[in-house]
Amino acid sequence: MNTCQSCGACCASFRVDFSVYESEEEGGNVPTGLCVPVTDSLRRMRGTDHARPRCAALSGRIGEKVGCGIYEWRPNPCREFEEGSAACEQARRRHGLPPLPTR
């Protein structure tokens, strides 16, 4: 199991905005029921705009075992998020998780 499958902090830390063209309604793969309109050209993953964000596609317990219900259809911001990046470490701190070991 990779670190991301036992972490999930990023999925419960940041707003996830993406192009409307990534949504099912516009020919993309992100399920319509899991995104909300932001503007005519942007969609947001449901749940990521809450005061305590948590993506609606995330299942499991942060820092233990998590999964993405739409992993193969996730939007570009999720695909581009890098394990061990500054944003990753920020999310881990936010959830009281230790830094990742350096490689």
N, C-alpha and C positions, 0 to 999 in steps of 0.2 A: 504494500500500500504506500503510495507517495504521500508526502507531507500534506499536500493540499486536501487529501481525502480524510485527514485527521484534524484539520484546522478549520477552514471555512470562515476565518475572521474577515477576509476581504468581502465576502458576500453579506456580511452583517456590519459593514462599516462605511460604505461609500454609496453615493447616488450613481446609478448606472443609466446614462443617456446614450442613445444610439439613433442612427438614421432610420427614418420611417420605412425605408426600403428593406430593412432587415426584418420587418414585421410580416407575419403571414398575410395580413390584409393588403400588403403592397408587393406580394410575391416572394418575400423572404421566408425565414424559418422560425423566427421567434413567435411562439403561440400568442395570438391576439389577447387571450384571457390573462396573460401574464405581463402585459405592458399597458401603460396608460399614455395618452397623448400629452405632450408638453407644448409643442407648437405644430404648425403644419408640416414641419420637416423632421421633428424629433419625437421619439418615444422614450419612455423610462420604464425600467423593470419595476413591476408592482412591488411595493413594500420598501423600496430603496429611498423613498423620499420622506419616510417617517422620521420623527425626532430620534428614535433608536432604529436605524435602518436594519432591515433583514429582507433579503430577496425572497419573493414568494416561491421561487423555484428551489430554494435551499431546504434540505431536510436534514435532520439529525441534530446533534449537540456540538456547538462550537468548541474546538479544542479536543474533541474526543473522536467522533466519527460523523462525517457529513457526506452529503451527496448532492449533486445538481440534477434536478428532475428533467432538465432540458440540455444537458451537457453538450450533446452533438448539435444542438440548435441554438446555443448561447450566442449572444451578440458579440460584436468585435471588441468592445471594451473588456469583456470577460476573457476573450481569447488572448488579448494582448497583455493582460495582467501578469507580471512576472513574479514567480516565487523567489523570495529573498530580496526583492527590491525595497527601496525606502518606503514605498506605500504599503507593501506587505508587512514590513516590520512595524509600521505605524498601526496597522490594523491589529496585529498580534498584541502590541502594547495595550491598545484600547480594550482588549478582551482579557488582559492579564496573563497572556501567554509569553513564554520566554522567547528570546531571539532564536532564530534558526542557527544551527551550527554552521560555521563557515566551511566552504568546500575546499 
